[in-house]
């Protein structure tokens, strides 16, 4: 890869707005002067991912990810720096310079190849659309208007077309009239080599053509439906440099604004379902491309909806039910982790969306009503388990119960699991309320069985949980102390003296390392007289940390304040009291555990004095702990009353 000229990098940096770029991957909401959303680099339910328009930086207070627009795209797409800069330069039309002028021509050829493919596909789309309204396209136009009941306005809006029945019609048009290279036309997926090896022929023949576009509205491929007996009935473009089925959703370019506004997305099974729904104003709709939905496709939708609510509205026939189950299985990790709130809609009468819209005078209102009451995915799966089953038959009831347990075992959230436990017990009881407790016990006992193998793992969790909580409290308290020290210069002497008097140390390695850097800088200058607007210590530390990228990643959240942290620092005295009390409390808890452990290990016949000593130390730590808990609760209570959180 050629080295990109610094002028190009700087031009891209100036042209690109980080908020616009990240908005394609994360649902951002304005919070004060910055933007917030759910971090794309780790699972979270409360937004801790912040994007600063003024600084052109992002930072996650949950996992510590941070940087500029280049780093974001490198991390999210697993791309190199050069690839990211080149993609942005193309997107924002920034001229590209390299440090090797002699290679510039070849470099530009590589970059322009994709643009040529876009052009060829656009020309093909215009060709198909034009032919549709000619005499040879009459059969296709009749199909669209009569069988699909699409208006001419809708047909033109979606650029629908017709591929003539001839073997080389498009081939000759693109190669002989438009003079495009045969290799590029083939790479665009429009023609394919003959088996004899002599020449090429049109991939699509005697078919209604549906352009497939990317999120920016550029044609990247085609879907098609045969008008005769040709198989397959539906045929898509092959994989090309522009078209990847596992990454593409039909109609996303038209649906994404509606998904944002309505905060939900609907996924249908076919092109014509999506077109029909859009034509009547139901717009947050995309379609799959004939293959099982991938996690990447769902993540694309999640960029536009904060509620994370997605509804699958596939056909209600046997094939549609199978497709729904397959789609659910593909995205199970996203569902069980709470990244997707999935509903499943099967329209009444086994209709698909297109049929449903043509069946009722008030079909639009009825469709929205169906969407609103669509069951969540787990309830839908339970309905599928009991469909056509006779639960009075022991064998069938046992089979259903086994399948229910498999579903329940995968639910991670306790409240949700309890809800569906009772729901399943009510189903199995068949209206006899006296049997519900019996079925509840049966299901609960069955749920424990898969966990027995992991019993030692569960015991380990119980043992380590208090320490995990303690480390979290320790991290919060030490971070608060350092934040006050860095951003409130007038409290620096107080913090320094308090830590010395109470013999408290920073325990967590990143914070201990930062404190050591502060002490080193304090030896050469007095920073206690700094002003928050002219914070010399803060600026010097930031400059110094640039040389330590690993530490900077762990400590960035102390320097860059999000809204809550800024509010905390409006009451530094209360925050300081709470943090110091927490550190003392944790020290006492450690002392209690140490004394108890020593006491349990001593021989009562020979170590009576030592035993008495540890018992006294234990109760002394216990008394001090009670006092500190009250102090810490008071401080946090005051902060809450003051509106910090």
N, C-alpha and C positions, 0 to 999 in steps of 0.2 A: 504494500500500500504506500502510495506516495505521501510525503509529508505535506500537510496543508499549510499554506502561507499564513503567518500570524494575522495579516490584514483580513483574510477571510474569516478567521475565528472571531476577530474583534467585530467585524461587520455583522456576523450572525448573532453575537452576544447583544449587540445594540438593537438589532431588528426584532429579536424574539422576546415575547413577554412570558415569563415563567408561569403566570396564572393561566394564560390561554393554553399552554402546552399541558400542564398538569390536569387541567379541567377535562382533557380527553381521557384521563385514566382514573380520576378521583372526583366524586361529587363534592364541590367546594361551596361553602356558604360564607358570606361576609360576616366577620366577627371583628367589630371595631375597624381598625385600619388594615387588618390582615384577613386571611381566608383560612377556614378550617374544614377538615374532612376526616374520613376514616383512613388510616395509614394503609397503603398498598403493600407494605413490606412486612407487616405482621398482623395477626388477627386481633381485632379489638371491637368493642361495642360502643365505646364513648370516644368521640373524635379527639385525637391528640396530635394530629398531623396539621402543621401550620405552614402557610405559604405567605411570604412577605413580598408584596408588589414593589415596595420602595427599595428593599434590599436585594430583590431578585434571588431570594434564597428560600429553601424549604427546610423544615426541621420537624422531627417527630419526637415529642416528649415521652412517648411510650417506649420506643425501641432505640432511639438515638440516631436514626438515619437522618442525614442532612447533607446539604450541598447546594449547588447551582443547577441550572436547567440541563447542562451537559451530564452531570453526575446522575441526575434523576433518570434520564433516558438510558444511560449506560446500565444502571441497576435494573430498571424495569424491563428493558428489552435484551439484557445480556449482550450488549453491543460494545464495540471498541469506541474510543474517543473519536477517531477519524470517521467511523461509520455514522455516529450521531451527528457530527458537524456537517457531513455531506448530506444527510437526510434533511436536516434543518435548512441548509443552504438551498436545496432544491425546492423545499416547501415554501420558503419565504423569498425565493427568486434572488438569492445573493450570488453574484458572480464568484466563481471558484478559481483561486490561484493556488498553484503548488510551488514548492521550492525547486522543482526540476522543470524548467520551461520546455525542455526538449521532449518531455513526456506529456505535456499538456494536451496535445491533440488526442492521444490514445485515451487519456483520462476522461476527456469530454465525451468521447465515443461511448465509453462504458456508462457514463451518467445519462447520456441521451437515449440509450437503448430502451429504457423503460418508457420514456416519453414517446418514442416511436410506436411501442406496443399500445400505449393508451390511444394514440392517434389512429392506428389501424383498427382497433376495436370500435372507436367512435364512428369511423367511416363505415364499418360493417353494420353497425347499429342503424345508421341513417339509410343504408342500402336496404336492409330488411324492412324498415318502417315504410320506405317509399314503395317497395314492391307490394306491400299489403294493400295499398289503395289503387293498384293497377289491376287489370283484368285477371292476370294469373293469380292474384291474391284474393280473389272474390270469395273462394271457399273458406279461407282462413278468416276473412273479415266477417262473413256470415256466422261462423262458429263463435267468434268473440261477441258479436252483437246479440245473437239469438240464444245460443246455449249458455253463454256466460253472462248475458244480459248487461254488457258493459256499454256505456255511452261512447260516442266518438270522442268526446272531450277526454274521458278517462283513458281511452286507447292512445290518444296523442300524448297525454300527460306522462304516461308510463313508457312511451316509445316502443309500444308493442309492434311486432313485425311478422313477416312471413319469409321463410327460406324456400326458394323455388325447388321444384322436384329434380331439376337437372343436376348432373353429377359435377359440373365444373362452372356453374353460373357465377358464384361468388369468387371462385378461383380466378376466372378470366377477368372479372371486374377489377379485382385488387392488383393482379399482376400485370395485366395488359393495359388497362385503362389508367390505373393509379400508379403503376410502376413500383409497387412495393416489392422488396426482396422476398423470394419464396421462403427463405429460412425464417424470416421474421413473421410472416403470415402463419406459417406452421407453428412457430413458437407461441403465437397468440391463441392457438387452439382452434383455428377456423378451418384448416384443411389438414389432411393426413395422407401419408404416403400409401400408394397402392401396394398390395401384397406382392405384385410382380416386380416391384422396385422401379417401375417406369412411370414417373410422374406422381401427381397428387390429385385428390378429389375433395369436394366439400364435405365437411363433417356433418353439417345439418342440411337435410333435404326434406322438402314437403312437410315442414313443421311450423307451428306458431312459435315465434321467437320472443323471449322475455329478457331484456337486458338486466344483468346483475351488476350493481354498482357498489363502489366502496363508500365509506362514510362521508367522503367529500363529493359524492355524486358522479364519479368517473366510472365509465363502463370498464369492468375487469373480466367479464365473461358473459355467458348466456345460458339461460335455461330454455328448454323447448318442450313442446308437446306435439306428438305425431297426429296427423289428421287422417291417416289411413290405418292399415293393419301393422305398420312397422313397429318393431319392438327395439328398445324399450319404449313404453308410452311417453315417459319423461326422460330427457337426456340433458345433462349439463356439460358445460365446457370441461375439458380435462384440467389437471393441475398445470399452472403456468407460472412464470415469474411474478405475475400480478394476481393470480387467482388461487387461493387456498381454501378449499371447502370448510376445513375445520376452523378457519379464522373468520369466515364471512357469514353475514346474516342478510337475507334479502329484505330490502326496503328500509334498512337502518338509516340511510341518508334522509329518507322522508319521515321517519318515526322518531328520531332522537330528540327533537325539540318537544314533541308531544309527550314523550316519556319523561322528560325533565319537568314539564308543567304539571302533568297528572301524577307524577311520582309512582309510576307502575309501568310494567312492560307485559305485553301479551305475545306469546309465541305460537304461531299456527303452523300447520303441516305443509301447506302448499302455497305456491305463488298466487294463484287466483283467490284463495282465501284472504291473503293479505291485501291484494288489490281491491277486492270487493269491500272489505271493512274500511279501508282508507277512503273509498269512493263515497261512503255514506257518513264520513266524518269521524269514524272510530280509528284514530291515528297512531296510538302508541303500540303499533303492531309490526312485528317482523315475522319472517318465515324461515324455517330450517331449509336445508338444501338437499334433502333426500337421504342424509346420513344422520347418525345419532348426534345429538347436540354435544359439543365438547365443553369442558370447563372454560376454555379460552373464549368461546362464543358467549357464554353466560357472563363472564367477567366483562366483556365488552358492554353488555347491557347494564351491568351494575355501575358503570361509570356515570350513567345518566339518571339513576334513581337512588335517592337517599333512603327511602323506606326498604329497599332491597326486595320489593314484592314483584314476583314474576309469576304469570299464569300460563300454564301449558294448555292450549286449546287444540288438541289433535283430534282426528276423526274418532268417532265412538265405535267404529266397527272393530273386528278382531285385530286387523293389522294396525289400526290406530292405537288400540290398547297396548299392543306389543311395543309399538314405537314409544309410547309414553313411559312404559316400564323401563325400556332400554335407556331413554333419556335421563330418567331419574337415577338409574344405576351409574351412568357416566358422571353425574355431578354430585353424587352422594357426599363426597368430602366437603363440598361447599354447603350442602344442606345441613349436615349434622353439626358443622362448626358454626352454624348460624349466619353464614355470609349471604344466604339466600332464604327468603321467605317464599316458599313455593306453594302455589295453588294449582289444582288440576280441574279443568272444566270439560265435561262431556255434555254437549248440548242435547236437549231432549229429542227423542225420536231417532237418535243415532245420526243426526245431521252433522255435516261439516259447516264451517262458518258461512261459506258461500250459499249453501242450500238454505240455511237458517234465515239469512237476510231476505230471501225471496219467498219465505213461507208465511210471513205475518205483516200486517199493515203497520204495526208499531214495533217492527223487528229491532230497531236501534235501541229503544228503551228496554225491550226485553233482553237484548244481548247484554247491556250494561248491568241489568238486574242479575243475570246469570253469572257474570264475572264477579259481582259483589258477594254472591253467596256460594261461589265455588269452594269446595272443601280444600283444606290444606292437604299436602301430599300424603301425610301419614294416614289421615282419615280416609282419603281416597284409596290408598293401598289396602286398608282394612276392609273397605267396602268390596274391593275386588276379591279379597280372600273368602268372604261369606256369600258372594254371588253364586246362585245356583247350588248352594250347599244346604243340606237338611241337618240342622244342628241337633235334632232329636236322635239322629243316628250316631252311636258312640264313635264309630270309626271316623266319620266325617268331622265330628266335633273335636276329636283328638288331633286330627290333621290340621284343622283351623287353629287350634290352640298352639300347636307347635310353631306354625308360621307366625302367629301373633307374637310369640316369645322372641323369635328371631328379629322382628321389627323393633320390639320394645327394648331389646338388649342394646340396640345401637343408639338409643336416645341418651345423650350425655347430660342433659339438663334435668335435675331432679323433679322440679315442679311439672315440667312437661311430661316426664315419664309417669308421674303419679296421675296426671289427668288422663293419659291414654290407658293406664292400667285399669282405672275405673271404667273408662269407656268400653274397653274390651270385656271386662267382667259383666257389664250390663248387657252387652250383646250376647254373651254366652249364656246368661241367665234367662234369656228369652222372655223378659217381662216379669219373672218371679223375683221380687225384691229380696225375699228371704235367702235366695241362692247367691246374691252378689258377694257377700263376705266370703263364702266358700270359694268362689272363683277368683276373688282377689288374692286369697291365700295361695291358691294353686298357682296363679301366675307369678306371684312374688317368689315362691319357692323355686319355681322353674328359672326365674331370672338370676337366682344366686348361683346356679350350677356352673355357668360359663366363667364365673368369677373365682371359683375355688382354686383353679390352677394358678391364679395370680394372687393367692392369699398372702404370700410373703411380700409381694409388691404392695398390697394394701396396708400390711402392717408397717412397712417402711414409710409409707405416706403418713401414717398416724404418728410415727416417731419423729419424723422430720418436719411435720407441719408447723409446730410451735416455733422452730428455729427459722423456717422460711418466713413466718410472720414477723419474727424479731428482726431478721435482716431487712425486711421491707421497711419496718418502722425506723430502723437505724439509718437506712439510706435516705428516707424522707427527712429525718432530723438533721443529718449531716449536710444534706443538700440545702435545707433552709438556712442553716448557719452560714454556709459559704455564700449563699445568695445575698443574705443581709450584709455580710462582710464585703462582698464585691460591689454592691450597688448602693449601700448606705454608709458612706465613709465615716460619718459621725459616730457610728457604733463599733468601729474597729477596735478601739482601745478596750471597750467593755467586753467584747468577745474574747480578745486575747487574754485579759486578766481573769475572766471567768473560767476559761479552759485551764489556766495555770492553777488557780485557787482550788478548783474541784478535781484537779488531776484527771481531766478528760482528754482523750486522744481521738483522732479520726481513725476509724477501724477499717473502712472500706478502701481498697487500694487506690482507685482513681482519685478519691477525695483526699486521701493521705498524701498522694503525689502532688496534688495541686496545693495543699497547705504547705508542703515543703518548698515549692516554688515561691509561694507568697513570703515565707520566712526569709528566703534568700534575697528577694527583692527588698524586703523591709530593712535588711542590714545596710543597704546602700542609700536608702532614701526614706523620708518620713511621709507616708501616704495618708496619715490620719487627717490631714487638712485638705484632702481632695474634695472637690465639689462634684455632685452627681453629673452635672453638665460637662465637667472637665475632669474626668476620672482617669488620672494618670495610671494608677495601678491596673485598672481594667484594660486599658489600651496596651500597656506593656505586656500583660499576661496573654492577651490575644495574639500579639505579634510573636511572642515566645512559643505559644502553642502551635503556631503554623509549622514549626519544625518537628512537632510530635503529633503526626496525624492520628495515630491510634488513640492517644490520650484525648485529643481534640474531639474525636467522635463520641467519647464517653462523657465529656464535660461540657459540650456545646450548650446543653440546656440550661446551664448555670449563667451563661453569658447572654443568651437570647431569651428574653422574657415574654411568655405568652400572657394572655389577659389575666388569668387567675393569679399567676405569680406576681404580676404587677400590682394587683389589688392587695396581695399579702404584704407586699413591701410598703404599703401605705400605713401599716401598723407594725413596724419593725420590732417595737418593744414587746408586744404580745407574742409575735412569732418567735422572738428570741427566747422568751420564757418557756414557751411550749417545747421548743427544740432542746433546750438545756435540760428541762425536766425529763424529756423522753430519753436522752442519753444517760442521765443518772438512773432512771428507772430500769433501763436495760442492763446497766452495770450491776444494779441490785439483784435483778433476776438471775444474772450469771453467778453472782455470789451465793445466792440461795441454792442454786443447783450444785455448785461446787461443795458447799457445806453438807448438803444432803448426801452427795455421793461419798464424801470422805467419812461421814458418820456411818453409812451403810457398810463400808469396807473395814471398819475397825472392830477389834475383838473386845467385847464388853467386859471380859474378865481381866484384861491387862492394860487397857487404855482408857480408864474411867475419866481421868483429868482431860485428856484430849477430846473424849466424847462430849464432856460438859462444855468444852470450849467451842466446838463446832455447833452444838445446840444453841448456845448463846449467840453465836455469830449468825446462825440461821434466823432466829427470832428478831435479832437486831435489824437484819436486812429486811425481814418481813415488815417491821414497823416503819422503817424508812420508806419502803415501797408504798405502803398505804398513804403516807404523807405526800409522796411524789405523785401518785395517781390523782389525788385531789387537786394538786397544783396544776398538773398537766390538763385535767379535765376543765378546770377553771379557765385556763389560758385558751384552750381550743373553743370553749363555750363563748368566750368574749370575742374571739375572731369570727365565729359564726354569727353572733349577734350583730357584729359590725358589718356583716354583708360580704365577708371575704369569699365565701363559697356559695 
